[in-house]
Amino acid sequence: MGRITELLDTAHSRSQAHSWSFAGALLPHEARELLQLAPGARLIDVRSRAELELNGVIPDTLHVEWQFWPGWVLNPHFLTQLTQATDPEALLIFICRTGARSYRAASACTEGGRGNCYNVLEGFEGDLNKATGHRNELNGWKIRGQPWTQG
């Protein structure tokens, strides 16, 4: 069994264990490894433009906003924009700040008939550390040492 298969099987098992509709859920390091190994895989950052400017970006990532700031209004053209920007057979890996919006984006794409949709658990900034009131301390793409740059 190859490494791509191992990563996808692990992600799929997580999704099945939680009865999620999308293909699978990846930890940040697994998502990065899969992006490096799987030709045509795309990382889709669904954060708002404001978040990208304030908190940083992941290199070589497609950005399609799930919600617009201010007001957090849903992007009514999300699926259309995603379809126009990606190959229909591509493996899509969604990420947001914490994993919640990317979860909804992966679910919506799956429900819209798109296969191979995965969510990055923990997101870009990770869970809130209740002791300090800050993110980027417990988990997430940044704290786990995955590549990113400041806007």
C-alpha positions in Angstrom: 0.0 0.0 0.0 1.4 3.4 -0.9 1.6 6.5 1.3 -1.2 8.3 -0.6 -3.5 5.4 0.1 -2.5 5.3 3.7 -3.3 9.0 4.2 -6.6 8.8 2.3 -7.7 5.7 4.3 -6.9 7.4 7.6 -8.8 10.5 6.5 -11.7 8.3 5.3 -11.8 6.4 8.6 -12.1 9.6 10.6 -14.9 10.8 8.4 -16.8 7.5 8.8 -16.3 7.4 12.6 -18.1 10.8 12.8 -20.6 10.1 10.0 -19.4 13.2 8.1 -20.7 13.4 4.5 -17.3 14.3 2.9 -14.6 11.9 1.9 -12.2 12.4 4.8 -10.6 14.6 7.5 -6.8 15.3 7.6 -4.5 16.7 10.2 -2.4 19.6 9.0 0.8 17.6 8.4 -1.2 14.9 6.6 -2.8 17.5 4.3 0.6 18.9 3.4 2.0 15.5 2.8 -0.9 14.6 0.6 -0.5 17.8 -1.4 3.1 17.0 -2.0 2.4 13.4 -3.1 -0.9 13.5 -5.0 -0.7 15.1 -8.4 -3.5 17.5 -9.0 -4.6 17.8 -5.3 -5.6 21.3 -4.4 -5.7 23.1 -1.0 -8.7 25.4 -0.9 -8.5 28.2 1.7 -12.1 29.3 2.4 -11.2 32.2 4.8 -12.1 35.7 4.1 -9.7 38.1 2.4 -9.5 40.1 5.6 -8.3 36.9 7.5 -5.7 36.3 4.8 -4.3 39.8 5.1 -4.3 39.8 8.9 -3.3 36.2 9.8 -1.2 35.0 6.8 -1.5 32.8 3.8 -0.5 29.3 2.7 1.7 29.2 -0.4 0.2 27.7 -3.6 -3.3 27.7 -2.2 -6.5 28.4 -4.1 -8.6 31.0 -2.3 -12.4 30.9 -2.5 -14.2 32.7 0.3 -17.0 30.7 2.0 -18.2 33.8 3.8 -17.5 37.5 3.3 -16.3 39.9 6.0 -17.7 42.1 7.4 -21.1 40.5 8.3 -20.0 36.9 7.5 -22.5 36.6 4.6 -22.3 33.3 2.8 -20.8 33.4 -0.7 -23.7 32.5 -3.0 -21.3 31.7 -5.8 -18.9 29.5 -3.8 -19.6 26.2 -5.7 -19.6 27.9 -9.1 -16.3 29.7 -8.3 -14.8 26.4 -7.1 -16.0 24.5 -10.1 -14.5 27.1 -12.5 -11.1 27.1 -10.7 -10.6 23.3 -10.2 -10.5 20.1 -12.2 -13.7 18.1 -11.6 -11.5 15.0 -10.7 -9.2 16.9 -8.4 -8.8 15.9 -4.8 -9.9 19.0 -2.8 -8.6 19.8 0.6 -10.4 22.6 2.4 -9.0 24.7 5.2 -10.2 27.7 7.2 -9.2 29.3 10.5 -10.4 26.5 12.8 -11.8 23.8 10.6 -15.5 24.8 11.0 -16.1 26.6 7.8 -13.9 24.2 5.8 -16.1 21.4 7.2 -19.2 23.2 5.8 -17.5 23.8 2.5 -16.4 20.2 2.1 -19.9 19.1 3.1 -21.5 21.5 0.6 -19.2 20.4 -2.2 -19.9 16.7 -1.5 -23.7 17.4 -1.4 -23.3 19.3 -4.7 -22.1 16.2 -6.3 -18.3 16.7 -6.0 -16.3 13.7 -4.8 -12.8 13.7 -3.2 -13.5 16.5 -0.7 -11.5 16.6 2.5 -11.4 18.9 5.6 -8.3 20.0 7.4 -8.9 19.4 11.1 -7.7 22.2 13.4 -7.6 24.7 10.5 -5.0 27.4 10.0 -4.9 28.8 13.6 -6.3 26.0 15.6 -8.5 25.8 18.7 -8.8 28.6 21.2 -6.6 28.3 24.2 -9.2 29.1 26.9 -6.4 29.8 29.5 -4.9 32.6 27.4 -7.8 33.5 25.0 -5.6 33.1 22.0 -5.3 30.8 19.0 -2.0 29.5 17.5 -1.0 28.0 20.8 -2.6 24.5 20.9 -2.8 23.2 17.3 -3.5 24.2 13.7 -1.5 24.6 10.5 0.7 27.4 11.8 1.7 25.9 15.2 2.4 22.5 13.6 5.1 24.1 11.5 3.4 23.9 8.1 4.4 26.5 5.5 2.8 29.9 5.6 3.7 33.6 5.0 2.4 36.8 6.4 0.0 38.4 3.9 
